[in-house]
Amino acid sequence: MTTSTHTGRRIGVSGPHGTGKTTLVEELCARLDGYTPIDEPYVLLEEEGYEFEYPPSVADYRAQLRRSLRSLHDSGSGVVFDRTPLDFLAYLTACGVDPEDTVDVDLVRSAMATLDLLIVVPITDDTELPPAEFPQLGAAVNHALLELVYDDPLQLFEGLPVVELTGPVDRRVETVLAALRPDVGPRSPSAGQTDLS
């Protein structure tokens, strides 16, 4: 398996639960020389002693949003983030909470601007993964997340390249690696939905 070098990039992977984000992050870091995976906020918070409700509450999603912002602020280059603030804005929206009432949008905008590439992993017919917990929540999050990206009501993604992975699971890594090549390059959501599968 060939290792690719795309030094210095900051890549975020976002999507509903159960779509294979963590596996994708691990596989990307195995293929990208010198890259480090950044665990999702749920894992980091648990390691720091935070106790989640089951299922997670609105307060838990707010805590994960704050932790995600901190991860983006504290991390250097050559990293792949398992989840970004986008995820938790989508979860809050799916729970009926207006994200603008929850967080300083300028703070989220600044954090997202530190990314060089956003990978969106939605629920699709090609997702060949075990059924996720809370499927209704997952579907609502999927809808909210895609709306946040492509309608961009909070103006979070201007100039940020986005790749939406809608093809087969076994082609995801190659799709992302192709998007990282300077001669291919993904498009920003303002240019329309990007499908490099």
FIDO-289233 format. One record per residue (C-alpha): residue in three letters; chain; x, y, z negated. Coordinates in pm, 1 decimal, m for minus. Each point is the difference from the previous one (the first is absolute). Layout:
(ALA,A,(X,Y,Z)) ...
//
This chain:
(MET,A,(0.0,0.0,0.0)) (THR,A,(147.0,331.3,108.8)) (THR,A,(37.9,278.5,m254.6)) (SER,A,(m85.6,349.1,120.7)) (THR,A,(156.4,322.2,m119.4)) (HIS,A,(m217.0,307.8,m40.2)) (THR,A,(181.3,171.3,m284.1)) (GLY,A,(m145.4,275.0,m208.5)) (ARG,A,(m367.5,m46.4,78.5)) (ARG,A,(m277.0,11.2,m258.5)) (ILE,A,(m284.3,m230.0,100.0)) (GLY,A,(m337.4,m26.6,m173.0)) (VAL,A,(m235.2,m297.0,34.4)) (SER,A,(m367.8,60.5,m80.5)) (GLY,A,(m320.3,m199.7,23.6)) (PRO,A,(m274.3,m173.7,m198.3)) (HIS,A,(83.6,m285.5,m236.4)) (GLY,A,(48.1,m342.5,154.2)) (THR,A,(135.4,114.3,337.1)) (GLY,A,(359.3,m118.4,m47.8)) (LYS,A,(170.7,330.3,m80.8)) (THR,A,(243.3,m140.7,m255.6)) (THR,A,(105.2,m281.7,231.8)) (LEU,A,(51.5,252.3,279.7)) (VAL,A,(213.5,222.9,m224.5)) (GLU,A,(218.3,m296.9,m98.8)) (GLU,A,(37.6,m116.3,360.0)) (LEU,A,(89.9,348.5,120.0)) (CYS,A,(267.5,40.3,m265.1)) (ALA,A,(140.8,m340.7,95.3)) (ARG,A,(30.4,117.7,360.8)) (LEU,A,(110.9,360.1,m59.4)) (ASP,A,(361.7,13.1,m112.3)) (GLY,A,(45.5,176.3,m333.5)) (TYR,A,(m367.7,67.3,m69.3)) (THR,A,(m157.9,m38.1,m344.5)) (PRO,A,(m364.4,m83.9,m73.8)) (ILE,A,(m180.9,223.1,m249.6)) (ASP,A,(m261.0,m195.5,m196.2)) (GLU,A,(m359.1,113.6,7.9)) (PRO,A,(m112.3,226.4,m287.6)) (TYR,A,(m214.1,m275.5,m156.9)) (VAL,A,(310.9,m214.2,m54.9)) (LEU,A,(213.0,293.6,m117.6)) (LEU,A,(m264.3,114.6,m247.6)) (GLU,A,(m45.2,m351.3,m140.5)) (GLU,A,(376.5,m21.6,m50.2)) (GLU,A,(m17.9,332.8,m184.2)) (GLY,A,(m269.6,m132.7,m235.1)) (TYR,A,(m313.8,142.8,161.8)) (GLU,A,(m308.5,m217.2,m59.5)) (PHE,A,(m244.7,m18.8,289.4)) (GLU,A,(m368.1,m73.8,m17.4)) (TYR,A,(m138.8,m286.1,209.7)) (PRO,A,(m100.9,94.9,255.6)) (PRO,A,(205.1,323.7,m6.5)) (SER,A,(m191.2,310.6,m102.8)) (VAL,A,(1.7,349.7,146.9)) (ALA,A,(246.0,94.6,m275.7)) (ASP,A,(224.5,m287.1,112.2)) (TYR,A,(m3.4,123.8,360.2)) (ARG,A,(86.2,350.8,m120.4)) (ALA,A,(291.2,m144.7,m199.3)) (GLN,A,(122.9,m187.6,306.3)) (LEU,A,(m26.3,314.9,210.4)) (ARG,A,(216.4,189.3,m248.8)) (ARG,A,(250.3,m288.6,m7.6)) (SER,A,(10.2,m11.0,378.7)) (LEU,A,(78.8,371.5,14.6)) (ARG,A,(278.8,m56.4,m250.3)) (SER,A,(144.9,m286.0,206.3)) (LEU,A,(11.3,215.1,310.8)) (HIS,A,(164.8,281.5,m195.9)) (ASP,A,(258.8,m219.9,m173.4)) (SER,A,(105.3,m224.1,290.7)) (GLY,A,(271.9,72.6,252.4)) (SER,A,(31.6,m108.8,361.3)) (GLY,A,(9.1,m347.9,148.9)) (VAL,A,(m311.9,m112.3,m186.5)) (VAL,A,(m333.8,m161.0,79.6)) (PHE,A,(m286.2,89.1,m234.6)) (ASP,A,(m263.6,m260.8,m81.5)) (ARG,A,(m296.2,241.8,m1.9)) (THR,A,(m2.2,378.6,21.9)) (PRO,A,(m223.0,268.6,m154.3)) (LEU,A,(m233.4,m55.0,297.2)) (ASP,A,(m106.1,m336.1,m143.5)) (PHE,A,(m123.7,146.5,m324.6)) (LEU,A,(m178.4,288.0,166.2)) (ALA,A,(m183.7,m268.4,198.9)) (TYR,A,(m80.3,m205.6,m311.5)) (LEU,A,(m128.9,308.8,m180.0)) (THR,A,(m210.3,93.8,302.5)) (ALA,A,(m140.1,m354.8,13.3)) (CYS,A,(m93.7,38.1,m368.0)) (GLY,A,(m195.4,316.8,77.2)) (VAL,A,(261.8,243.6,m128.8)) (ASP,A,(96.2,306.8,203.0)) (PRO,A,(381.6,m13.6,25.1)) (GLU,A,(20.3,380.2,m3.5)) (ASP,A,(m152.4,m6.1,m350.0)) (THR,A,(260.9,m250.7,m114.4)) (VAL,A,(340.2,121.1,112.4)) (ASP,A,(191.1,302.0,120.7)) (VAL,A,(m28.3,m52.0,375.5)) (ASP,A,(307.7,215.3,61.1)) (LEU,A,(199.1,m239.7,m218.8)) (VAL,A,(m121.7,m300.3,201.1)) (ARG,A,(66.4,183.2,325.9)) (SER,A,(359.7,72.9,m107.3)) (ALA,A,(53.8,m361.5,m104.1)) (MET,A,(m135.6,m143.2,325.4)) (ALA,A,(220.7,243.0,195.4)) (THR,A,(306.9,m177.7,m142.7)) (LEU,A,(m90.2,m312.9,199.4)) (ASP,A,(146.6,m61.4,344.2)) (LEU,A,(m258.1,m260.3,97.8)) (LEU,A,(m336.0,m117.1,m137.3)) (ILE,A,(m109.9,m356.1,72.7)) (VAL,A,(m373.6,m59.6,m39.1)) (VAL,A,(m106.6,m362.7,m50.8)) (PRO,A,(m379.6,m10.5,36.2)) (ILE,A,(m245.4,m286.6,m29.6)) (THR,A,(m38.4,m151.8,347.3)) (ASP,A,(m130.1,m314.3,167.2)) (ASP,A,(364.1,m101.7,51.9)) (THR,A,(82.8,6.8,m371.1)) (GLU,A,(83.6,m364.0,m67.7)) (LEU,A,(26.7,25.1,m377.8)) (PRO,A,(m188.6,m153.4,m294.4)) (PRO,A,(m322.4,186.9,m82.4)) (ALA,A,(68.6,298.9,m225.0)) (GLU,A,(m162.7,63.4,m335.9)) (PHE,A,(m282.3,254.6,0.2)) (PRO,A,(m69.6,m10.9,377.2)) (GLN,A,(m263.5,276.3,m14.9)) (LEU,A,(248.7,234.3,m165.4)) (GLY,A,(262.6,m97.7,256.3)) (ALA,A,(m233.2,84.0,287.6)) (ALA,A,(m86.1,337.4,m155.7)) (VAL,A,(367.8,77.4,m57.3)) (ASN,A,(80.5,m101.0,357.7)) (HIS,A,(m258.8,243.7,135.0)) (ALA,A,(109.0,282.4,m232.5)) (LEU,A,(368.6,m49.7,75.6)) (LEU,A,(m42.1,6.5,377.7)) (GLU,A,(m221.7,306.2,m27.2)) (LEU,A,(258.3,178.6,m215.1)) (VAL,A,(270.9,m76.6,256.6)) (TYR,A,(m178.0,69.5,326.0)) (ASP,A,(m238.2,279.1,m103.5)) (ASP,A,(266.5,135.3,m238.3)) (PRO,A,(m239.9,217.6,m201.5)) (LEU,A,(274.0,74.7,m255.9)) (GLN,A,(262.4,79.5,266.1)) (LEU,A,(241.6,m256.9,m139.1)) (PHE,A,(136.0,m146.9,321.3)) (GLU,A,(97.7,287.2,225.2)) (GLY,A,(326.1,m98.1,167.4)) (LEU,A,(13.8,m336.9,m178.3)) (PRO,A,(27.7,m290.9,246.2)) (VAL,A,(m259.2,m269.6,m68.6)) (VAL,A,(m13.5,m358.1,124.7)) (GLU,A,(m321.2,m196.1,m58.0)) (LEU,A,(63.7,m375.2,9.9)) (THR,A,(m304.9,m155.6,163.0)) (GLY,A,(162.2,m300.3,167.3)) (PRO,A,(88.6,m348.0,m125.8)) (VAL,A,(171.4,m27.5,m338.0)) (ASP,A,(304.0,m176.4,146.2)) (ARG,A,(74.8,296.8,227.4)) (ARG,A,(m13.8,272.1,m263.6)) (VAL,A,(371.0,20.6,m78.2)) (GLU,A,(98.8,16.0,365.6)) (THR,A,(m262.0,269.4,59.6)) (VAL,A,(143.7,215.7,m278.2)) (LEU,A,(358.3,m57.1,114.5)) (ALA,A,(m100.3,103.2,351.9)) (ALA,A,(m162.3,315.6,m137.2)) (LEU,A,(322.1,86.2,m181.6)) (ARG,A,(198.1,0.8,322.5)) (PRO,A,(57.3,360.0,109.7)) (ASP,A,(m97.5,m81.2,357.6)) (VAL,A,(m341.4,m134.1,m106.6)) (GLY,A,(m102.4,203.8,m302.5)) (PRO,A,(m354.0,m7.0,m139.4)) (ARG,A,(m240.2,287.5,47.1)) (SER,A,(m154.6,215.4,m266.4)) (PRO,A,(m370.0,m64.1,m79.1)) (SER,A,(m88.7,331.1,160.6)) (ALA,A,(89.3,m162.8,333.1)) (GLY,A,(m252.1,m277.0,m55.3)) (GLN,A,(5.1,m349.4,m142.3)) (THR,A,(332.1,m172.4,51.8)) (ASP,A,(m2.9,m373.2,69.9)) (LEU,A,(342.4,m137.2,83.5)) (SER,A,(m103.9,m360.2,m42.2)) 
//
